[in-house]
């Protein structure tokens, strides 16, 4: 029997139909009966059967023995909408509870205010300036604003405010420290490094140097006062305890008056270590005047230049008779030391 345009003719031997143009080995199984011919016709040029491992012309092989992956867009398992709604409600409830605890409840409110770091400023004055009301929710306390109000107190240099959960506020105060004393109207104004008058007293404290020859200019924010305090702070401790007075006509012209009538021209605030080292060597001579404003060329003398009986500001150590010694005569103000080693009483020339 041969295939012709969808029809079949059984041969005399009763063999199964065979598509025309296909090899005999590609025919249908012998067990296939006439009912097998009722299926669709197989196009010419294709294998008789498509099974595992078969390959169509121009296409990759198909493995029909494996389950195929579900096509995109197919229906998959979706999340439970009730579960998502439950979590959303829980998160909203938690946030609402936190907001209520911080802003609306009486659990996290101010019940105490602590003040630390005070010695001379009364705590009542700090609390009054802070203006914190008890019962205010801690979250509503503006710590920066409270610190600014506390710093308006004259004796307070700086303040830091923090919350101490669950019910307290801590105010840490740094008080101003007086560094100089200025005589005014029969009293002494105690001034800190920023030129702020900390307080006024009738008797000058012995530990504070006297700020002399001060003009009527403003003290607060004065560069001269700041320079004087910096110089005092940089002095060796033993020397600082001997300072009785400070004169500052300009920020780079600091002069120190020590006990015993000794005067030190320190100059500006630069190179403090070099000036202190030079002064430590020169003071072995026990002179009355030292100028270390230029540590590379220090000057010593028996009296302060420009004072009565002084003939000049100093003489250059240009000869062997002046090296390492004070100038001879009543008119000599001092000897300049070039900063090199020299055998002499001072050990420095």
Short mmCIF file of the C-alpha atoms (twelve columns), coordinates in Angstrom:
data_MODEL
# 
_entry.id   MODEL 
# 
loop_
_atom_site.group_PDB 
_atom_site.id 
_atom_site.type_symbol 
_atom_site.label_atom_id 
_atom_site.label_alt_id 
_atom_site.label_comp_id 
_atom_site.label_asym_id 
_atom_site.label_seq_id 
_atom_site.Cartn_x 
_atom_site.Cartn_y 
_atom_site.Cartn_z 
_atom_site.pdbx_PDB_model_num 
ATOM 1   C CA . UNK A 1   0.000  0.000   0.000  1 
ATOM 2   C CA . UNK A 2   1.303  3.408   -0.937 1 
ATOM 3   C CA . UNK A 3   0.460  6.935   0.369  1 
ATOM 4   C CA . UNK A 4   -0.880 9.360   -2.175 1 
ATOM 5   C CA . UNK A 5   -2.249 12.702  -1.058 1 
ATOM 6   C CA . UNK A 6   -3.824 11.338  2.085  1 
ATOM 7   C CA . UNK A 7   -5.255 8.104   0.563  1 
ATOM 8   C CA . UNK A 8   -3.939 4.591   0.910  1 
ATOM 9   C CA . UNK A 9   -4.160 1.404   -1.152 1 
ATOM 10  C CA . UNK A 10  -3.642 -1.898  0.679  1 
ATOM 11  C CA . UNK A 11  -1.332 -4.256  -1.132 1 
ATOM 12  C CA . UNK A 12  -1.973 -7.941  -1.591 1 
ATOM 13  C CA . UNK A 13  0.185  -8.965  1.394  1 
ATOM 14  C CA . UNK A 14  -1.821 -6.783  3.826  1 
ATOM 15  C CA . UNK A 15  1.201  -4.708  4.900  1 
ATOM 16  C CA . UNK A 16  0.809  -1.518  6.824  1 
ATOM 17  C CA . UNK A 17  0.608  1.738   4.910  1 
ATOM 18  C CA . UNK A 18  3.988  3.364   4.164  1 
ATOM 19  C CA . UNK A 19  4.365  7.005   3.282  1 
ATOM 20  C CA . UNK A 20  5.610  7.608   -0.157 1 
ATOM 21  C CA . UNK A 21  9.214  8.645   -0.538 1 
ATOM 22  C CA . UNK A 22  10.338 7.364   2.872  1 
ATOM 23  C CA . UNK A 23  12.744 4.491   3.363  1 
ATOM 24  C CA . UNK A 24  11.323 1.162   4.295  1 
ATOM 25  C CA . UNK A 25  13.072 1.170   7.667  1 
ATOM 26  C CA . UNK A 26  11.196 4.303   8.684  1 
ATOM 27  C CA . UNK A 27  7.799  2.776   8.236  1 
ATOM 28  C CA . UNK A 28  5.168  2.210   10.866 1 
ATOM 29  C CA . UNK A 29  5.349  -0.797  13.168 1 
ATOM 30  C CA . UNK A 30  3.969  -3.976  11.764 1 
ATOM 31  C CA . UNK A 31  1.529  -4.253  14.626 1 
ATOM 32  C CA . UNK A 32  -0.207 -1.060  13.599 1 
ATOM 33  C CA . UNK A 33  -3.602 -1.877  12.156 1 
ATOM 34  C CA . UNK A 34  -5.802 -0.027  9.781  1 
ATOM 35  C CA . UNK A 35  -6.887 2.197   12.655 1 
ATOM 36  C CA . UNK A 36  -3.382 3.679   12.759 1 
ATOM 37  C CA . UNK A 37  -3.883 5.167   9.337  1 
ATOM 38  C CA . UNK A 38  -6.656 7.346   10.635 1 
ATOM 39  C CA . UNK A 39  -4.217 9.835   12.183 1 
ATOM 40  C CA . UNK A 40  -2.869 12.909  10.435 1 
ATOM 41  C CA . UNK A 41  -0.585 12.402  7.537  1 
ATOM 42  C CA . UNK A 42  3.172  12.841  8.038  1 
ATOM 43  C CA . UNK A 43  4.742  15.384  5.707  1 
ATOM 44  C CA . UNK A 44  7.284  14.086  3.318  1 
ATOM 45  C CA . UNK A 45  10.931 14.379  4.464  1 
ATOM 46  C CA . UNK A 46  10.171 14.117  8.192  1 
ATOM 47  C CA . UNK A 47  10.936 11.134  10.439 1 
ATOM 48  C CA . UNK A 48  8.159  8.672   10.850 1 
ATOM 49  C CA . UNK A 49  7.919  9.322   14.594 1 
ATOM 50  C CA . UNK A 50  9.031  12.160  16.898 1 
ATOM 51  C CA . UNK A 51  10.320 10.826  20.171 1 
ATOM 52  C CA . UNK A 52  12.959 11.527  22.775 1 
ATOM 53  C CA . UNK A 53  16.155 12.663  21.121 1 
ATOM 54  C CA . UNK A 54  14.501 13.380  17.746 1 
ATOM 55  C CA . UNK A 55  15.528 16.593  15.983 1 
ATOM 56  C CA . UNK A 56  13.435 18.621  13.633 1 
ATOM 57  C CA . UNK A 57  15.085 20.262  10.658 1 
ATOM 58  C CA . UNK A 58  16.527 23.651  11.601 1 
ATOM 59  C CA . UNK A 59  15.610 23.265  15.309 1 
ATOM 60  C CA . UNK A 60  17.334 22.036  18.430 1 
ATOM 61  C CA . UNK A 61  16.549 18.620  19.745 1 
ATOM 62  C CA . UNK A 62  13.641 18.202  22.096 1 
ATOM 63  C CA . UNK A 63  13.855 15.979  25.112 1 
ATOM 64  C CA . UNK A 64  10.286 14.866  25.668 1 
ATOM 65  C CA . UNK A 65  11.275 12.603  28.546 1 
ATOM 66  C CA . UNK A 66  11.712 15.656  30.869 1 
ATOM 67  C CA . UNK A 67  8.894  17.871  32.128 1 
ATOM 68  C CA . UNK A 68  8.886  21.235  30.432 1 
ATOM 69  C CA . UNK A 69  9.172  24.500  32.387 1 
ATOM 70  C CA . UNK A 70  5.938  26.412  32.693 1 
ATOM 71  C CA . UNK A 71  5.687  29.218  30.174 1 
ATOM 72  C CA . UNK A 72  6.070  32.797  31.362 1 
ATOM 73  C CA . UNK A 73  2.912  34.525  32.307 1 
ATOM 74  C CA . UNK A 74  1.435  31.323  33.637 1 
ATOM 75  C CA . UNK A 75  -0.369 31.346  36.895 1 
ATOM 76  C CA . UNK A 76  2.001  30.961  39.954 1 
ATOM 77  C CA . UNK A 77  1.429  30.860  43.663 1 
ATOM 78  C CA . UNK A 78  0.576  34.279  45.052 1 
ATOM 79  C CA . UNK A 79  1.183  35.579  48.641 1 
ATOM 80  C CA . UNK A 80  -1.676 35.594  51.067 1 
ATOM 81  C CA . UNK A 81  -3.173 39.169  51.043 1 
ATOM 82  C CA . UNK A 82  -4.463 38.719  54.593 1 
ATOM 83  C CA . UNK A 83  -0.950 38.030  55.831 1 
ATOM 84  C CA . UNK A 84  0.447  41.206  54.219 1 
ATOM 85  C CA . UNK A 85  -2.402 43.260  55.671 1 
ATOM 86  C CA . UNK A 86  -1.727 41.824  59.121 1 
ATOM 87  C CA . UNK A 87  1.940  42.874  59.047 1 
ATOM 88  C CA . UNK A 88  1.027  46.362  57.804 1 
ATOM 89  C CA . UNK A 89  -1.407 46.806  60.700 1 
ATOM 90  C CA . UNK A 90  1.181  45.574  63.204 1 
ATOM 91  C CA . UNK A 91  3.864  48.017  61.963 1 
ATOM 92  C CA . UNK A 92  1.392  50.910  62.081 1 
ATOM 93  C CA . UNK A 93  0.393  49.996  65.626 1 
ATOM 94  C CA . UNK A 94  4.030  49.845  66.771 1 
ATOM 95  C CA . UNK A 95  4.838  53.241  65.266 1 
ATOM 96  C CA . UNK A 96  1.726  54.757  66.810 1 
ATOM 97  C CA . UNK A 97  2.653  53.314  70.202 1 
ATOM 98  C CA . UNK A 98  6.184  54.741  69.988 1 
ATOM 99  C CA . UNK A 99  4.890  58.175  69.018 1 
ATOM 100 C CA . UNK A 100 2.442  58.142  71.905 1 
ATOM 101 C CA . UNK A 101 5.140  57.082  74.393 1 
ATOM 102 C CA . UNK A 102 7.522  59.831  73.231 1 
ATOM 103 C CA . UNK A 103 5.075  62.695  72.757 1 
ATOM 104 C CA . UNK A 104 1.817  62.054  74.539 1 
ATOM 105 C CA . UNK A 105 2.350  59.830  77.541 1 
ATOM 106 C CA . UNK A 106 3.749  60.623  80.981 1 
ATOM 107 C CA . UNK A 107 6.323  57.847  80.790 1 
ATOM 108 C CA . UNK A 108 9.229  59.702  79.119 1 
ATOM 109 C CA . UNK A 109 8.938  63.220  80.507 1 
ATOM 110 C CA . UNK A 110 11.335 65.478  82.418 1 
ATOM 111 C CA . UNK A 111 11.264 64.701  86.111 1 
ATOM 112 C CA . UNK A 112 14.730 65.975  87.089 1 
ATOM 113 C CA . UNK A 113 17.441 68.336  85.802 1 
ATOM 114 C CA . UNK A 114 21.053 67.756  86.854 1 
ATOM 115 C CA . UNK A 115 23.752 70.463  86.728 1 
ATOM 116 C CA . UNK A 116 27.435 69.456  86.753 1 
ATOM 117 C CA . UNK A 117 30.746 71.341  86.595 1 
ATOM 118 C CA . UNK A 118 29.743 74.369  88.662 1 
ATOM 119 C CA . UNK A 119 31.850 75.866  91.450 1 
ATOM 120 C CA . UNK A 120 30.984 79.540  91.642 1 
ATOM 121 C CA . UNK A 121 27.786 79.743  89.590 1 
ATOM 122 C CA . UNK A 122 24.721 78.814  91.680 1 
ATOM 123 C CA . UNK A 123 22.761 75.834  90.390 1 
ATOM 124 C CA . UNK A 124 19.532 77.802  90.798 1 
ATOM 125 C CA . UNK A 125 20.831 80.416  88.358 1 
ATOM 126 C CA . UNK A 126 21.675 77.731  85.786 1 
ATOM 127 C CA . UNK A 127 18.238 76.123  86.128 1 
ATOM 128 C CA . UNK A 128 16.522 79.484  85.820 1 
ATOM 129 C CA . UNK A 129 18.451 80.302  82.655 1 
ATOM 130 C CA . UNK A 130 17.798 76.843  81.166 1 
ATOM 131 C CA . UNK A 131 14.027 77.284  81.474 1 
ATOM 132 C CA . UNK A 132 13.196 73.552  81.351 1 
ATOM 133 C CA . UNK A 133 9.665  72.780  82.537 1 
ATOM 134 C CA . UNK A 134 9.062  69.564  84.425 1 
ATOM 135 C CA . UNK A 135 6.641  67.220  82.680 1 
ATOM 136 C CA . UNK A 136 7.844  68.192  79.196 1 
ATOM 137 C CA . UNK A 137 8.428  65.139  76.965 1 
ATOM 138 C CA . UNK A 138 12.157 64.527  76.702 1 
ATOM 139 C CA . UNK A 139 11.980 64.319  72.934 1 
ATOM 140 C CA . UNK A 140 10.747 67.907  72.793 1 
ATOM 141 C CA . UNK A 141 13.710 69.381  74.697 1 
ATOM 142 C CA . UNK A 142 15.824 71.516  72.349 1 
ATOM 143 C CA . UNK A 143 19.245 70.808  73.835 1 
ATOM 144 C CA . UNK A 144 21.076 73.359  71.658 1 
ATOM 145 C CA . UNK A 145 18.697 76.156  72.634 1 
ATOM 146 C CA . UNK A 146 18.962 75.298  76.330 1 
ATOM 147 C CA . UNK A 147 22.782 75.357  76.081 1 
ATOM 148 C CA . UNK A 148 22.693 78.806  74.458 1 
ATOM 149 C CA . UNK A 149 20.509 80.159  77.271 1 
ATOM 150 C CA . UNK A 150 22.881 78.805  79.915 1 
ATOM 151 C CA . UNK A 151 25.889 80.303  78.126 1 
ATOM 152 C CA . UNK A 152 24.303 83.748  78.480 1 
ATOM 153 C CA . UNK A 153 25.412 83.627  82.121 1 
ATOM 154 C CA . UNK A 154 28.568 85.745  82.366 1 
ATOM 155 C CA . UNK A 155 30.524 83.226  84.441 1 
ATOM 156 C CA . UNK A 156 29.747 80.334  82.058 1 
ATOM 157 C CA . UNK A 157 32.196 79.771  79.213 1 
ATOM 158 C CA . UNK A 158 30.373 76.837  77.611 1 
ATOM 159 C CA . UNK A 159 27.502 74.445  78.307 1 
ATOM 160 C CA . UNK A 160 26.435 71.066  76.981 1 
ATOM 161 C CA . UNK A 161 22.921 69.681  77.436 1 
ATOM 162 C CA . UNK A 162 21.973 66.011  77.015 1 
ATOM 163 C CA . UNK A 163 18.970 63.769  77.668 1 
ATOM 164 C CA . UNK A 164 19.332 61.089  80.316 1 
ATOM 165 C CA . UNK A 165 16.573 58.618  79.506 1 
ATOM 166 C CA . UNK A 166 13.981 57.945  80.684 1 
ATOM 167 C CA . UNK A 167 13.229 61.093  82.682 1 
ATOM 168 C CA . UNK A 168 16.235 63.430  83.217 1 
ATOM 169 C CA . UNK A 169 18.196 66.233  81.565 1 
ATOM 170 C CA . UNK A 170 21.901 66.823  82.314 1 
ATOM 171 C CA . UNK A 171 23.503 70.277  81.955 1 
ATOM 172 C CA . UNK A 172 27.325 70.183  81.940 1 
ATOM 173 C CA . UNK A 173 28.827 73.611  82.600 1 
ATOM 174 C CA . UNK A 174 32.355 74.893  82.070 1 
ATOM 175 C CA . UNK A 175 32.929 78.012  84.100 1 
ATOM 176 C CA . UNK A 176 35.190 80.879  83.099 1 
ATOM 177 C CA . UNK A 177 38.577 81.012  84.822 1 
ATOM 178 C CA . UNK A 178 40.070 84.367  85.734 1 
ATOM 179 C CA . UNK A 179 43.628 84.809  84.406 1 
ATOM 180 C CA . UNK A 180 44.362 88.535  84.946 1 
ATOM 181 C CA . UNK A 181 43.357 91.278  87.355 1 
ATOM 182 C CA . UNK A 182 42.611 94.815  86.177 1 
ATOM 183 C CA . UNK A 183 42.392 97.741  88.632 1 
ATOM 184 C CA . UNK A 184 39.141 99.679  88.129 1 
ATOM 185 C CA . UNK A 185 37.402 102.203 90.366 1 
ATOM 186 C CA . UNK A 186 39.200 101.062 93.498 1 
ATOM 187 C CA . UNK A 187 38.430 97.401  92.844 1 
ATOM 188 C CA . UNK A 188 39.874 94.633  90.728 1 
ATOM 189 C CA . UNK A 189 38.086 93.149  87.732 1 
ATOM 190 C CA . UNK A 190 39.051 89.519  87.233 1 
ATOM 191 C CA . UNK A 191 39.335 88.804  83.515 1 
ATOM 192 C CA . UNK A 192 39.491 85.488  81.651 1 
ATOM 193 C CA . UNK A 193 41.414 84.738  78.461 1 
ATOM 194 C CA . UNK A 194 38.599 86.091  76.279 1 
ATOM 195 C CA . UNK A 195 38.506 89.430  78.071 1 
ATOM 196 C CA . UNK A 196 35.294 88.664  79.944 1 
ATOM 197 C CA . UNK A 197 35.081 90.076  83.457 1 
ATOM 198 C CA . UNK A 198 34.277 87.069  85.607 1 
ATOM 199 C CA . UNK A 199 33.688 89.038  88.783 1 
ATOM 200 C CA . UNK A 200 34.872 92.102  90.704 1 
ATOM 201 C CA . UNK A 201 36.695 91.913  94.058 1 
ATOM 202 C CA . UNK A 202 38.111 94.394  96.538 1 
ATOM 203 C CA . UNK A 203 41.451 92.614  97.003 1 
ATOM 204 C CA . UNK A 204 43.510 91.226  94.117 1 
ATOM 205 C CA . UNK A 205 44.154 87.489  94.401 1 
ATOM 206 C CA . UNK A 206 47.859 86.862  94.887 1 
ATOM 207 C CA . UNK A 207 47.995 84.248  92.129 1 
ATOM 208 C CA . UNK A 208 46.700 86.575  89.406 1 
ATOM 209 C CA . UNK A 209 49.089 88.959  87.598 1 
ATOM 210 C CA . UNK A 210 48.034 92.593  87.324 1 
ATOM 211 C CA . UNK A 211 47.177 93.832  83.837 1 
ATOM 212 C CA . UNK A 212 48.957 97.191  83.731 1 
ATOM 213 C CA . UNK A 213 48.784 100.226 81.443 1 
ATOM 214 C CA . UNK A 214 45.450 99.189  79.978 1 
ATOM 215 C CA . UNK A 215 43.631 101.774 77.915 1 
ATOM 216 C CA . UNK A 216 39.894 102.349 78.015 1 
ATOM 217 C CA . UNK A 217 39.363 99.977  75.094 1 
ATOM 218 C CA . UNK A 218 36.983 97.025  75.318 1 
ATOM 219 C CA . UNK A 219 38.259 93.968  77.114 1 
ATOM 220 C CA . UNK A 220 35.923 91.351  75.673 1 
ATOM 221 C CA . UNK A 221 37.411 89.815  72.563 1 
ATOM 222 C CA . UNK A 222 40.678 91.757  72.984 1 
ATOM 223 C CA . UNK A 223 43.618 90.251  71.092 1 
ATOM 224 C CA . UNK A 224 46.017 91.798  73.629 1 
ATOM 225 C CA . UNK A 225 44.365 90.094  76.592 1 
ATOM 226 C CA . UNK A 226 44.280 86.816  74.711 1 
ATOM 227 C CA . UNK A 227 48.010 87.075  73.895 1 
ATOM 228 C CA . UNK A 228 48.903 87.870  77.520 1 
ATOM 229 C CA . UNK A 229 47.043 84.830  78.836 1 
ATOM 230 C CA . UNK A 230 48.587 82.543  76.211 1 
ATOM 231 C CA . UNK A 231 52.087 83.717  77.149 1 
ATOM 232 C CA . UNK A 232 51.401 83.140  80.844 1 
ATOM 233 C CA . UNK A 233 50.128 79.656  80.100 1 
ATOM 234 C CA . UNK A 234 53.249 78.770  78.098 1 
ATOM 235 C CA . UNK A 235 55.705 79.869  80.796 1 
ATOM 236 C CA . UNK A 236 57.428 77.225  82.930 1 
ATOM 237 C CA . UNK A 237 55.510 76.732  86.170 1 
ATOM 238 C CA . UNK A 238 58.288 78.096  88.403 1 
ATOM 239 C CA . UNK A 239 58.596 81.229  86.307 1 
ATOM 240 C CA . UNK A 240 54.833 81.720  86.025 1 
ATOM 241 C CA . UNK A 241 54.480 81.824  89.795 1 
ATOM 242 C CA . UNK A 242 56.913 84.773  89.899 1 
ATOM 243 C CA . UNK A 243 54.964 86.949  87.445 1 
ATOM 244 C CA . UNK A 244 53.317 89.914  89.166 1 
ATOM 245 C CA . UNK A 245 52.334 92.157  86.263 1 
ATOM 246 C CA . UNK A 246 51.764 92.016  82.504 1 
ATOM 247 C CA . UNK A 247 51.926 94.903  80.038 1 
ATOM 248 C CA . UNK A 248 50.494 94.411  76.552 1 
ATOM 249 C CA . UNK A 249 50.587 97.513  74.322 1 
ATOM 250 C CA . UNK A 250 50.081 95.174  71.332 1 
ATOM 251 C CA . UNK A 251 49.411 91.478  70.814 1 
ATOM 252 C CA . UNK A 252 53.049 90.884  69.788 1 
ATOM 253 C CA . UNK A 253 54.544 92.986  72.598 1 
ATOM 254 C CA . UNK A 254 53.969 91.141  75.864 1 
ATOM 255 C CA . UNK A 255 56.140 92.255  78.788 1 
ATOM 256 C CA . UNK A 256 56.273 90.361  82.077 1 
ATOM 257 C CA . UNK A 257 57.150 91.885  85.443 1 
ATOM 258 C CA . UNK A 258 58.565 89.431  87.977 1 
ATOM 259 C CA . UNK A 259 59.124 89.706  91.688 1 
ATOM 260 C CA . UNK A 260 62.393 91.418  92.549 1 
ATOM 261 C CA . UNK A 261 62.115 94.009  89.777 1 
ATOM 262 C CA . UNK A 262 62.994 91.644  86.899 1 
ATOM 263 C CA . UNK A 263 61.508 92.463  83.488 1 
ATOM 264 C CA . UNK A 264 61.133 90.047  80.575 1 
ATOM 265 C CA . UNK A 265 60.366 91.204  77.052 1 
ATOM 266 C CA . UNK A 266 58.582 88.141  75.698 1 
ATOM 267 C CA . UNK A 267 57.177 89.539  72.468 1 
ATOM 268 C CA . UNK A 268 54.419 87.615  70.709 1 
ATOM 269 C CA . UNK A 269 53.030 84.133  71.225 1 
ATOM 270 C CA . UNK A 270 55.224 82.439  68.611 1 
ATOM 271 C CA . UNK A 271 58.094 80.040  69.459 1 
ATOM 272 C CA . UNK A 272 57.355 79.684  73.170 1 
ATOM 273 C CA . UNK A 273 59.588 76.641  73.674 1 
ATOM 274 C CA . UNK A 274 62.637 78.339  72.153 1 
ATOM 275 C CA . UNK A 275 62.057 81.473  74.227 1 
ATOM 276 C CA . UNK A 276 61.686 79.494  77.452 1 
ATOM 277 C CA . UNK A 277 64.891 77.519  76.752 1 
ATOM 278 C CA . UNK A 278 66.861 80.695  76.021 1 
ATOM 279 C CA . UNK A 279 65.504 82.429  79.104 1 
ATOM 280 C CA . UNK A 280 66.367 79.480  81.340 1 
ATOM 281 C CA . UNK A 281 70.026 79.792  80.346 1 
ATOM 282 C CA . UNK A 282 70.176 83.596  80.519 1 
ATOM 283 C CA . UNK A 283 68.595 83.827  83.944 1 
ATOM 284 C CA . UNK A 284 71.615 82.118  85.499 1 
ATOM 285 C CA . UNK A 285 73.253 85.547  85.378 1 
ATOM 286 C CA . UNK A 286 70.522 87.050  87.567 1 
ATOM 287 C CA . UNK A 287 70.157 90.126  85.387 1 
ATOM 288 C CA . UNK A 288 67.351 92.665  85.775 1 
ATOM 289 C CA . UNK A 289 66.265 92.690  82.132 1 
ATOM 290 C CA . UNK A 290 65.832 89.969  79.528 1 
ATOM 291 C CA . UNK A 291 64.615 90.315  75.966 1 
ATOM 292 C CA . UNK A 292 63.753 86.974  74.340 1 
ATOM 293 C CA . UNK A 293 61.318 88.311  71.766 1 
ATOM 294 C CA . UNK A 294 63.858 87.033  69.207 1 
ATOM 295 C CA . UNK A 295 65.242 83.840  70.777 1 
ATOM 296 C CA . UNK A 296 68.074 83.738  68.252 1 
ATOM 297 C CA . UNK A 297 69.438 87.076  69.507 1 
ATOM 298 C CA . UNK A 298 68.500 87.524  73.168 1 
ATOM 299 C CA . UNK A 299 69.382 90.628  75.183 1 
ATOM 300 C CA . UNK A 300 70.173 90.946  78.885 1 
ATOM 301 C CA . UNK A 301 70.872 94.069  80.906 1 
ATOM 302 C CA . UNK A 302 71.206 95.520  84.366 1 
ATOM 303 C CA . UNK A 303 68.122 97.675  83.936 1 
ATOM 304 C CA . UNK A 304 65.143 98.093  81.661 1 
ATOM 305 C CA . UNK A 305 65.930 100.022 78.440 1 
ATOM 306 C CA . UNK A 306 64.344 103.479 78.371 1 
ATOM 307 C CA . UNK A 307 64.206 103.858 82.139 1 
ATOM 308 C CA . UNK A 308 65.828 106.706 84.046 1 
ATOM 309 C CA . UNK A 309 69.608 106.716 83.822 1 
ATOM 310 C CA . UNK A 310 69.563 104.454 80.801 1 
ATOM 311 C CA . UNK A 311 71.489 105.626 77.829 1 
ATOM 312 C CA . UNK A 312 70.024 103.325 75.205 1 
ATOM 313 C CA . UNK A 313 68.294 100.114 74.426 1 
ATOM 314 C CA . UNK A 314 71.384 97.974  74.547 1 
ATOM 315 C CA . UNK A 315 74.775 97.546  72.974 1 
ATOM 316 C CA . UNK A 316 75.769 94.943  70.454 1 
ATOM 317 C CA . UNK A 317 78.189 92.335  71.724 1 
ATOM 318 C CA . UNK A 318 80.762 93.217  69.077 1 
ATOM 319 C CA . UNK A 319 83.954 92.929  71.113 1 
ATOM 320 C CA . UNK A 320 85.557 90.413  73.400 1 
ATOM 321 C CA . UNK A 321 84.912 92.593  76.416 1 
ATOM 322 C CA . UNK A 322 81.152 92.392  75.845 1 
ATOM 323 C CA . UNK A 323 80.750 88.704  75.016 1 
ATOM 324 C CA . UNK A 324 78.877 86.931  77.796 1 
ATOM 325 C CA . UNK A 325 79.014 89.932  80.156 1 
ATOM 326 C CA . UNK A 326 76.960 92.975  80.888 1 
ATOM 327 C CA . UNK A 327 77.977 96.268  79.347 1 
ATOM 328 C CA . UNK A 328 80.403 98.280  81.401 1 
ATOM 329 C CA . UNK A 329 79.492 101.792 82.437 1 
ATOM 330 C CA . UNK A 330 76.340 103.487 83.577 1 
ATOM 331 C CA . UNK A 331 75.043 104.139 80.106 1 
ATOM 332 C CA . UNK A 332 75.046 100.569 78.844 1 
ATOM 333 C CA . UNK A 333 71.637 98.944  78.853 1 
ATOM 334 C CA . UNK A 334 72.691 95.400  78.152 1 
ATOM 335 C CA . UNK A 335 74.459 92.887  76.002 1 
ATOM 336 C CA . UNK A 336 73.028 91.088  72.992 1 
ATOM 337 C CA . UNK A 337 73.714 87.383  72.833 1 
ATOM 338 C CA . UNK A 338 73.984 85.893  69.395 1 
ATOM 339 C CA . UNK A 339 72.784 82.471  70.437 1 
ATOM 340 C CA . UNK A 340 76.171 80.645  70.172 1 
ATOM 341 C CA . UNK A 341 78.105 78.821  72.853 1 
ATOM 342 C CA . UNK A 342 80.762 80.933  74.593 1 
ATOM 343 C CA . UNK A 343 82.863 80.385  77.687 1 
ATOM 344 C CA . UNK A 344 81.620 82.899  80.198 1 
ATOM 345 C CA . UNK A 345 79.397 83.396  83.200 1 
ATOM 346 C CA . UNK A 346 76.214 82.886  81.186 1 
ATOM 347 C CA . UNK A 347 77.366 79.811  79.288 1 
ATOM 348 C CA . UNK A 348 75.699 81.320  76.155 1 
ATOM 349 C CA . UNK A 349 76.963 84.157  73.970 1 
# 
